[in-house]
Amino acid sequence: MALISYDDADSVAFAATREIPAPGLHHWRRAVHHHLRVRAGTTLLDLGAGTGVWASAFTTWFGVRVVAVEPAVAMRDRCAYRPLVGGDAGALPLADSSVDAAWLSTMLHHVPDLDAAAHELRRVLRPGAPVLIRSPFPGRHQRIGLFHWFPEAVRVLRTYPDLPRVRAAFAAAGFPVSSVEPVAQTTAPSLADFARHLDRRAHTPLQLISDDEYAAGVARLHAAAPHATGPVVDHLDLLVLR
């Protein structure tokens, strides 16, 4: 089962605090476009679509048709994007060889059977189509601010699938080629803004540390915020598998 089960409060918090405004994602737009072969009729699967921010972005950026799949009812209720269907990574509600790319953003840690998910993606993707995974990976968190202010959350991150595990699962399913690159995003215009809008319910690693550990991180964050300058820029990995 997933590390957490998203309820209504979680989905509200996610929509309010995790949806990065489009100007903060221009590096992601460039990185994805480099790997996405856009042509007339291109269909992209957004797996674990959440509140639909990425599905909307890809539609706007690239003019592609996006099919959003989200397992959590609470997230689907908050998602304004359509078409949106319920389903999970182990049993995708899609026909064989029906999509031209798949996008998975910060959701691998919720997939209970990574091997089954990789095989399902191989089934629904056309030959040569890429799987694009945006994720924090264990051991590669040093440029993600959340783990600086809440170092105890690294303990949770270590339970996530690491790069060798993900690459092995997808290679076994028929995706032998992979590449990885860190991509910058402007998570917040300032550290003070980040601190002001932080909501524990929107972040799996924060939900799974203790109350005392969370309180200590909040104290560190608020103590530093008045003295910080510039935006909060994080780097998550983009793993591309073919």
VOBA-1610 file (N, C-alpha, C; in pm, whole numbers, padded with zeros to 5 digits, always signed):
BEGIN
Met+00084-00118+00000Met+00000+00000+00000Met+00088+00125+00000Ala+00026+00240-00032Ala+00100+00366-00037Ala+00153+00403+00101Leu+00259+00486+00104Leu+00316+00527+00232Leu+00214+00603+00316Ile+00131+00685+00251Ile+00021+00751+00320Ile-00104+00737+00233Ser-00221+00745+00297Ser-00347+00744+00224Ser-00401+00886+00223Tyr-00409+00945+00106Tyr-00451+01085+00097Tyr-00599+01098+00132Asp-00628+01182+00233Asp-00765+01212+00267Asp-00798+01354+00221Asp-00917+01402+00257Asp-00959+01535+00211Asp-00865+01644+00260Ala-00822+01636+00387Ala-00733+01739+00441Ala-00599+01739+00368Asp-00546+01622+00339Asp-00420+01612+00266Asp-00433+01673+00126Ser-00542+01641+00058Ser-00558+01691-00078Ser-00576+01842-00082Val-00647+01896+00017Val-00661+02042+00026Val-00525+02107+00049Ala-00446+02050+00140Ala-00313+02104+00168Ala-00223+02093+00046Phe-00232+01982-00024Phe-00150+01962-00143Phe-00182+02068-00248Ala-00312+02089-00273Ala-00353+02186-00374Ala-00310+02327-00335Ala-00312+02356-00206Ala-00282+02491-00159Ala-00134+02522-00155Thr-00048+02420-00135Thr+00093+02448-00107Thr+00193+02378-00197Arg+00153+02276-00271Arg+00250+02201-00350Arg+00247+02235-00499Glu+00147+02310-00542Glu+00136+02342-00683Glu+00224+02463-00715Ile+00341+02436-00772Ile+00436+02543-00804Ile+00385+02622-00923Pro+00380+02755-00914Pro+00335+02837-01028Pro+00419+02811-01152Ala+00355+02823-01268Ala+00421+02792-01394Ala+00556+02861-01415Pro+00574+02989-01377Pro+00706+03051-01398Pro+00819+02980-01324Gly+00787+02910-01216Gly+00890+02838-01142Gly+00929+02706-01204Leu+00860+02669-01312Leu+00881+02536-01372Leu+00944+02542-01510His+01001+02656-01549His+01049+02669-01686His+01163+02572-01716His+01244+02539-01616His+01349+02439-01640His+01289+02300-01665Trp+01180+02271-01597Trp+01113+02142-01622Trp+01053+02139-01762Arg+00997+02249-01804Arg+00942+02253-01940Arg+01050+02222-02043Arg+01166+02283-02027Arg+01275+02260-02121Arg+01325+02117-02114Ala+01339+02063-01992Ala+01391+01928-01976Ala+01297+01825-02035Val+01168+01839-02009Val+01070+01743-02062Val+01062+01752-02213His+01062+01873-02265His+01052+01890-02411His+01169+01823-02483His+01283+01819-02419His+01401+01755-02479His+01378+01606-02503His+01297+01543-02418His+01276+01398-02427His+01141+01359-02485Leu+01052+01455-02503Leu+00917+01426-02549Leu+00906+01455-02698Arg+00870+01355-02776Arg+00856+01372-02920Arg+00712+01414-02950Val+00692+01543-02958Val+00558+01596-02978Val+00523+01597-03126Arg+00409+01540-03157Arg+00356+01542-03293Arg+00203+01545-03282Ala+00138+01558-03395Ala-00009+01562-03394Ala-00063+01433-03332Gly-00151+01449-03235Gly-00214+01333-03173Gly-00137+01271-03058Thr-00026+01333-03016Thr+00052+01278-02905Thr-00034+01270-02779Thr-00029+01154-02714Thr-00102+01130-02589Thr-00002+01098-02479Leu-00014+01168-02368Leu+00075+01149-02254Leu-00006+01101-02134Leu+00044+01001-02066Leu-00017+00953-01942Leu+00047+01024-01824Asp-00035+01090-01742Asp+00011+01148-01616Asp-00036+01054-01506Leu+00057+00971-01459Leu+00023+00867-01362Leu+00049+00918-01220Gly-00054+00911-01136Gly-00046+00973-01005Gly-00062+01123-01021Ala-00166+01162-01094Ala-00181+01301-01139Ala-00211+01399-01027Gly-00253+01350-00910Gly-00280+01439-00799Gly-00389+01540-00830Thr-00358+01667-00812Thr-00457+01772-00836Thr-00453+01825-00980Gly-00372+01765-01065Gly-00375+01795-01207Gly-00286+01907-01256Val-00196+01956-01171Val-00115+02070-01212Val-00022+02035-01329Trp+00035+01915-01328Trp+00125+01878-01438Trp+00048+01849-01566Ala-00067+01784-01554Ala-00148+01758-01673Ala-00186+01889-01741Ser-00225+01988-01662Ser-00259+02118-01718Ser-00138+02185-01781Ala-00022+02174-01715Ala+00100+02234-01768Ala+00139+02173-01902Phe+00136+02041-01913Phe+00176+01976-02039Phe+00080+02011-02152Thr-00048+02023-02120Thr-00146+02061-02221Thr-00116+02202-02273Thr-00085+02292-02181Thr-00054+02430-02218Thr+00079+02440-02290Trp+00182+02374-02235Trp+00316+02385-02291Trp+00328+02323-02430Phe+00276+02202-02444Phe+00307+02122-02562Phe+00188+02092-02652Gly+00067+02125-02608Gly-00051+02097-02689Gly-00082+01950-02705Val-00033+01867-02613Val-00057+01723-02621Val-00187+01688-02548Arg-00240+01572-02577Arg-00355+01519-02503Arg-00300+01444-02382Val-00346+01480-02265Val-00300+01416-02143Val-00415+01335-02082Val-00387+01211-02051Val-00480+01127-01976Val-00427+01118-01834Ala-00502+01171-01739Ala-00460+01172-01599Ala-00519+01053-01527Val-00434+00980-01455Val-00477+00864-01376Val-00436+00888-01232Glu-00530+00879-01140Glu-00504+00907-00999Glu-00580+00807-00912Pro-00510+00735-00822Pro-00578+00636-00739Pro-00658+00692-00623Ala-00618+00807-00568Ala-00680+00858-00446Ala-00807+00937-00478Val-00918+00895-00419Val-01045+00963-00443Val-01037+01110-00402Ala-00972+01136-00287Ala-00963+01274-00238Ala-00887+01363-00336Met-00784+01310-00398Met-00711+01387-00497Met-00795+01408-00623Arg-00865+01305-00666Arg-00950+01320-00784Arg-01058+01424-00761Asp-01110+01430-00642Asp-01213+01530-00610Asp-01159+01672-00620Arg-01026+01690-00601Arg-00965+01822-00606Arg-00911+01856-00745Cys-00912+01762-00835Cys-00849+01779-00965Cys-00948+01841-01064Ala-00910+01954-01121Ala-00995+02021-01219Ala-00967+01973-01361Tyr-00858+01896-01379Tyr-00820+01853-01513Tyr-00906+01735-01559Arg-00941+01733-01686Arg-01010+01622-01749Arg-00949+01596-01886Pro-00940+01469-01931Pro-00996+01348-01871Pro-00914+01298-01752Leu-00985+01258-01650Leu-00925+01204-01528Leu-00995+01074-01495Val-00916+00969-01470Val-00974+00839-01438Val-00910+00782-01313Gly-00985+00704-01240Gly-00930+00634-01126Gly-00851+00512-01173Gly-00748+00480-01101Gly-00666+00365-01137Gly-00532+00374-01069Asp-00461+00263-01064Asp-00329+00265-01002Asp-00225+00207-01096Ala-00101+00217-01055Ala+00011+00182-01143Ala+00015+00034-01177Gly-00044-00050-01092Gly-00040-00193-01118Gly-00148-00244-01210Ala-00247-00161-01240Ala-00358-00201-01327Ala-00411-00076-01396Leu-00342-00033-01499Leu-00378+00091-01566Leu-00502+00073-01653Pro-00597+00166-01645Pro-00721+00155-01723Pro-00703+00206-01865Leu-00602+00153-01934Leu-00568+00199-02068Leu-00542+00079-02158Ala-00564+00099-02286Ala-00541-00007-02383Ala-00393-00027-02409Asp-00358-00143-02462Asp-00220-00172-02499Asp-00171-00070-02603Ser-00046-00030-02588Ser+00022+00057-02687Ser-00063+00179-02725Ser-00116+00247-02624Ser-00210+00356-02651Ser-00155+00494-02617Val-00038+00503-02554Val+00015+00635-02517Val+00160+00650-02564Asp+00200+00777-02580Asp+00330+00809-02638Asp+00436+00849-02535Ala+00396+00866-02410Ala+00489+00898-02303Ala+00414+00885-02171Ala+00490+00865-02064Ala+00430+00860-01931Ala+00507+00952-01839Trp+00434+01024-01756Trp+00491+01117-01659Trp+00453+01071-01520Leu+00553+01054-01432Leu+00532+01012-01294Leu+00604+01113-01206Ser+00529+01193-01132Ser+00589+01298-01050Ser+00570+01270-00902Thr+00681+01257-00832Thr+00688+01237-00686Thr+00582+01139-00638Met+00577+01023-00702Met+00476+00924-00664Met+00530+00782-00655Leu+00656+00759-00696Leu+00709+00623-00695Leu+00703+00559-00557His+00723+00640-00453His+00725+00586-00317His+00587+00538-00271His+00484+00571-00346His+00350+00523-00313His+00311+00396-00390Val+00399+00352-00480Val+00368+00235-00563Val+00406+00108-00487Pro+00310+00022-00456Pro+00341-00095-00373Pro+00420-00203-00447Asp+00407-00211-00580Asp+00478-00314-00657Asp+00540-00247-00778Leu+00665-00208-00763Leu+00733-00133-00868Leu+00750-00218-00994Asp+00777-00346-00978Asp+00796-00434-01093Asp+00667-00445-01174Ala+00555-00461-01106Ala+00427-00468-01176Ala+00397-00337-01248Ala+00427-00226-01182Ala+00403-00096-01245Ala+00487-00079-01371Ala+00612-00120-01365Ala+00699-00108-01483Ala+00645-00191-01599His+00596-00310-01569His+00540-00395-01676His+00410-00337-01730Glu+00329-00276-01644Glu+00206-00212-01692Glu+00238-00094-01783Leu+00339-00017-01747Leu+00377+00094-01833Leu+00431+00044-01967Arg+00504-00065-01965Arg+00550-00122-02092Arg+00431-00165-02179Arg+00327-00215-02115Arg+00209-00259-02189Arg+00138-00142-02258Val+00119-00031-02188Val+00037+00077-02242Val+00115+00175-02329Leu+00248+00175-02318Leu+00329+00267-02398Leu+00360+00207-02535Arg+00364+00293-02634Arg+00406+00248-02766Arg+00556+00223-02767Pro+00605+00140-02858Pro+00749+00112-02864Pro+00831+00240-02877Gly+00935+00251-02795Gly+01022+00367-02798Gly+00974+00485-02716Ala+00853+00477-02661Ala+00798+00588-02582Ala+00869+00597-02448Pro+00893+00717-02398Pro+00967+00732-02273Pro+00878+00733-02149Val+00936+00689-02039Val+00880+00711-01905Val+00964+00821-01842Leu+00900+00929-01801Leu+00967+01045-01742Leu+00930+01051-01594Ile+01028+01033-01508Ile+01004+01026-01364Ile+01070+01144-01295Arg+00988+01226-01230Arg+01036+01337-01147Arg+01028+01291-01002Ser+01143+01290-00935Ser+01141+01231-00801Ser+01263+01272-00720Pro+01247+01277-00587Pro+01366+01274-00502Pro+01408+01128-00486Phe+01536+01103-00494Phe+01587+00966-00477Phe+01679+00962-00356Pro+01679+00851-00283Pro+01769+00838-00168Pro+01914+00867-00208Gly+01981+00945-00123Gly+02120+00979-00147Gly+02141+01094-00242Arg+02032+01150-00299Arg+02043+01259-00396Arg+01954+01377-00353His+01948+01401-00223His+01856+01499-00166His+01923+01630-00128Gln+02053+01641-00151Gln+02129+01753-00094Gln+02085+01889-00145Arg+02019+01895-00259Arg+01976+02024-00316Arg+01824+02042-00309Ile+01764+01973-00213Ile+01620+01988-00186Ile+01606+02048-00047Gly+01556+02170-00040Gly+01554+02244+00085Gly+01478+02177+00197Leu+01371+02106+00166Leu+01291+02042+00269Leu+01377+01955+00360Phe+01474+01885+00301Phe+01557+01794+00379Phe+01667+01868+00454His+01693+01990+00417His+01786+02072+00495His+01722+02116+00626Trp+01599+02164+00616Trp+01531+02214+00736Trp+01475+02101+00821Phe+01448+01989+00759Phe+01395+01873+00830Phe+01484+01752+00803Pro+01606+01750+00858Pro+01699+01641+00826Pro+01646+01505+00869Glu+01558+01502+00967Glu+01501+01374+01009Glu+01419+01310+00896Ala+01370+01392+00804Ala+01291+01340+00693Ala+01376+01258+00596Val+01508+01272+00601Val+01595+01188+00519Val+01575+01041+00554Arg+01542+01015+00680Arg+01514+00878+00723Arg+01397+00819+00643Val+01297+00900+00616Val+01183+00855+00535Val+01227+00838+00390Leu+01304+00933+00340Leu+01351+00925+00202Leu+01427+00796+00175Arg+01498+00747+00274Arg+01575+00623+00254Arg+01486+00502+00230Thr+01358+00513+00258Thr+01265+00402+00230Thr+01213+00408+00087Tyr+01238+00518+00014Tyr+01193+00530-00124Tyr+01277+00439-00214Pro+01224+00398-00329Pro+01306+00324-00426Pro+01423+00409-00473Asp+01544+00353-00468Asp+01659+00430-00514Asp+01680+00410-00664Leu+01774+00484-00721Leu+01795+00478-00866Leu+01828+00338-00916Pro+01921+00264-00853Pro+01948+00129-00903Pro+01823+00040-00903Arg+01741+00051-00798Arg+01620-00031-00790Arg+01522+00005-00901Val+01502+00132-00925Val+01408+00175-01029Val+01459+00134-01166Arg+01587+00158-01190Arg+01643+00121-01320Arg+01634-00029-01345Ala+01658-00109-01243Ala+01652-00254-01258Ala+01510-00300-01289Ala+01412-00243-01219Ala+01273-00282-01242Ala+01229-00249-01384Phe+01267-00132-01432Phe+01224-00092-01566Phe+01304-00163-01675Ala+01430-00192-01649Ala+01507-00269-01747Ala+01447-00408-01765Ala+01406-00471-01655Ala+01346-00603-01662Ala+01212-00601-01736Ala+01147-00485-01735Ala+01017-00473-01802Ala+01030-00430-01949Gly+01153-00405-01995Gly+01171-00370-02135Gly+01209-00226-02160Phe+01263-00159-02058Phe+01314-00022-02073Phe+01464-00024-02043Pro+01546-00067-02137Pro+01688-00090-02107Pro+01773+00035-02099Val+01727+00147-02154Val+01807+00269-02161Val+01753+00370-02061Ser+01843+00433-01985Ser+01798+00534-01890Ser+01902+00645-01879Ser+01853+00761-01839Ser+01941+00874-01809Ser+01880+00950-01693Val+01964+01023-01620Val+01914+01100-01506Val+01982+01235-01504Glu+01905+01338-01471Glu+01959+01473-01462Glu+01883+01550-01355Pro+01954+01632-01275Pro+01884+01719-01181Pro+01824+01838-01255Val+01703+01875-01217Val+01634+01987-01280Val+01594+02086-01172Ala+01622+02213-01196Ala+01593+02318-01098Ala+01447+02361-01108Gln+01393+02398-00994Gln+01260+02458-00991Gln+01258+02566-00883Thr+01183+02672-00906Thr+01166+02776-00805Thr+01046+02738-00720Thr+01074+02678-00606Thr+00969+02626-00521Thr+00892+02737-00450Ala+00959+02846-00415Ala+00895+02959-00348Ala+00974+03085-00379Pro+00909+03201-00381Pro+00982+03325-00412Pro+01079+03367-00303Ser+01061+03316-00181Ser+01152+03347-00071Ser+01139+03238+00035Leu+01238+03232+00124Leu+01229+03135+00232Leu+01115+03171+00327Ala+01091+03300+00346Ala+00980+03342+00431Ala+00847+03295+00374Asp+00833+03305+00242Asp+00710+03257+00178Asp+00697+03106+00192Phe+00808+03035+00175Phe+00809+02890+00190Phe+00765+02852+00331Ala+00820+02921+00431Ala+00786+02892+00570Ala+00639+02923+00598Arg+00591+03032+00543Arg+00454+03075+00569Arg+00352+02977+00513His+00383+02916+00400His+00287+02829+00333His+00312+02680+00356Leu+00416+02646+00428Leu+00445+02504+00451Leu+00329+02437+00525Asp+00288+02322+00476Asp+00182+02245+00540Asp+00228+02099+00547Arg+00243+02050+00666Arg+00293+01914+00686Arg+00213+01810+00609Arg+00083+01830+00599Arg-00004+01732+00537Arg+00022+01715+00388Ala+00093+01809+00327Ala+00119+01803+00183Ala+00248+01730+00148His+00324+01686+00249His+00455+01626+00226His+00465+01492+00298Thr+00476+01385+00222Thr+00488+01253+00283Thr+00602+01244+00384Pro+00724+01292+00353Pro+00833+01279+00452Pro+00804+01351+00583Leu+00728+01461+00577Leu+00697+01533+00700Leu+00587+01464+00780Gln+00497+01400+00712Gln+00392+01326+00783Gln+00450+01209+00862Leu+00562+01156+00814Leu+00614+01031+00872Leu+00730+01051+00970Ile+00760+01177+01004Ile+00853+01200+01115Ile+00770+01232+01240Ser+00836+01237+01354Ser+00763+01259+01478Ser+00719+01405+01491Asp+00624+01430+01579Asp+00578+01567+01603Asp+00692+01655+01654Asp+00776+01600+01742Asp+00889+01678+01795Asp+00989+01710+01685Glu+01015+01615+01597Glu+01108+01638+01486Glu+01052+01744+01391Tyr+00924+01737+01367Tyr+00862+01838+01279Tyr+00870+01977+01343Ala+00838+01984+01471Ala+00842+02113+01541Ala+00983+02173+01539Ala+01084+02090+01556Ala+01222+02139+01552Ala+01257+02195+01415Gly+01212+02128+01310Gly+01238+02177+01175Gly+01168+02308+01147Val+01044+02319+01193Val+00970+02445+01175Val+01043+02559+01246Ala+01093+02531+01365Ala+01166+02634+01440Ala+01292+02677+01364Arg+01367+02581+01309Arg+01486+02615+01231Arg+01450+02700+01110Leu+01344+02662+01043Leu+01301+02732+00923Leu+01260+02875+00953His+01181+02895+01056His+01134+03030+01089His+01246+03118+01145Ala+01344+03056+01209Ala+01457+03134+01258Ala+01544+03185+01143Ala+01554+03105+01038Ala+01640+03142+00925Ala+01570+03233+00825Ala+01438+03223+00814Ala+01365+03292+00708Ala+01389+03443+00703Pro+01391+03515+00815Pro+01409+03660+00807Pro+01543+03704+00751His+01642+03616+00755His+01777+03652+00713His+01812+03601+00573Ala+01722+03523+00513Ala+01751+03463+00383Ala+01715+03560+00271Thr+01788+03552+00162Thr+01759+03634+00044Thr+01742+03544-00078Gly+01666+03592-00173Gly+01647+03519-00297Gly+01541+03412-00287Pro+01506+03352-00400Pro+01403+03248-00402Pro+01454+03115-00349Val+01362+03026-00319Val+01395+02888-00281Val+01400+02806-00409Val+01519+02759-00444Val+01538+02680-00565Val+01578+02538-00525Asp+01497+02443-00565Asp+01524+02302-00538Asp+01562+02230-00667His+01631+02118-00651His+01666+02034-00766His+01617+01892-00740Leu+01519+01850-00820Leu+01475+01711-00818Leu+01530+01644-00941Asp+01535+01512-00940Asp+01588+01438-01053Asp+01479+01411-01158Leu+01521+01414-01283Leu+01440+01364-01393Leu+01506+01237-01444Leu+01440+01124-01422Leu+01487+00994-01471Leu+01407+00960-01595Val+01478+00934-01705Val+01414+00902-01832Val+01448+00758-01868Leu+01345+00679-01896Leu+01363+00538-01930Leu+01297+00510-02064Arg+01365+00432-02145Arg+01310+00394-02276Arg+01332+00244-02299
//
